[in-house]
Amino acid sequence: YSIGDTPCCSSSNNNDYTGIIDEMRPGNFAFYDVMQYQIGSNKSLDQIAVCLACPVVAKHDARNQIVVYGGAVHLSLDS
């Protein structure tokens, strides 16, 4: 049995899947994020391991979207 995504991985800490799962695809479980905090996956903002600030380069109010200057290179390098 395979589970994935952060909420599943977080709930597995409560032994919900003991003896059932043989694969875990954690998503952003290793880092958490503000969204996971808001839905209760992590109990404290102190549990968020990574923070990234990207400049906003465009705002589209009609589509409720923004464009940030940050992509694969910015999000995948260690330094």
C-alpha positions as CSV (number, residue, x, y, z in Angstrom):
1,Y,0.0,0.0,0.0
2,S,1.4,3.4,-1.0
3,I,0.5,6.7,0.6
4,G,1.6,10.2,-0.2
5,D,1.4,13.9,0.5
6,T,2.1,15.6,3.7
7,P,-1.2,15.2,5.6
8,C,-1.1,11.4,5.1
9,C,2.5,11.3,6.3
10,S,1.7,13.4,9.3
11,S,-1.2,11.2,10.3
12,S,0.9,8.1,9.9
13,N,2.8,9.4,13.0
14,N,-0.3,8.4,14.9
15,N,0.1,4.8,13.8
16,D,-3.0,5.0,11.5
17,Y,-1.2,2.9,8.9
18,T,1.0,0.6,11.0
19,G,1.5,-2.7,9.1
20,I,-0.4,-1.5,6.1
21,I,1.9,0.8,4.2
22,D,5.0,-0.3,2.4
23,E,5.8,3.0,0.5
24,M,5.5,6.6,1.6
25,R,5.8,9.5,-0.8
26,P,6.1,12.4,1.6
27,G,5.6,15.5,-0.6
28,N,6.8,18.5,1.4
29,F,6.5,16.5,4.7
30,A,10.2,17.0,5.3
31,F,9.9,20.8,5.3
32,Y,6.2,21.5,6.1
33,D,4.9,24.9,5.0
34,V,2.4,27.5,6.1
35,M,-0.5,25.7,4.3
36,Q,0.2,22.5,6.3
37,Y,0.3,24.6,9.5
38,Q,-3.1,26.1,8.6
39,I,-4.7,22.7,8.1
40,G,-3.2,21.4,11.3
41,S,-0.5,18.9,9.9
42,N,2.1,20.6,12.0
43,K,1.3,22.2,15.3
44,S,3.7,25.1,15.4
45,L,5.3,27.6,12.9
46,D,8.6,26.6,14.5
47,Q,8.2,23.2,12.7
48,I,8.5,24.8,9.2
49,A,12.1,24.1,8.1
50,V,12.5,26.2,5.0
51,C,11.6,29.7,4.1
52,L,12.1,31.3,0.6
53,A,11.4,34.9,-0.4
54,C,10.8,35.6,-4.1
55,P,10.1,39.0,-5.5
56,V,6.6,39.5,-7.0
57,V,7.0,40.7,-10.6
58,A,3.4,40.9,-11.7
59,K,-0.1,40.9,-10.1
60,H,-3.2,39.8,-11.9
61,D,-6.2,40.8,-9.8
62,A,-8.8,39.5,-12.2
63,R,-7.3,36.0,-12.1
64,N,-6.4,36.2,-8.4
65,Q,-2.8,35.3,-9.4
66,I,0.7,36.7,-8.9
67,V,3.9,36.0,-10.8
68,V,7.1,35.5,-8.8
69,Y,10.7,35.6,-9.9
70,G,11.7,32.2,-8.6
71,G,11.8,28.9,-10.5
72,A,13.5,25.6,-10.8
73,V,17.0,27.0,-10.4
74,H,16.0,29.1,-7.3
75,L,14.1,26.2,-5.7
76,S,16.5,23.4,-6.3
77,L,20.0,24.6,-5.4
78,D,21.6,24.1,-2.0
79,S,23.3,27.5,-2.0
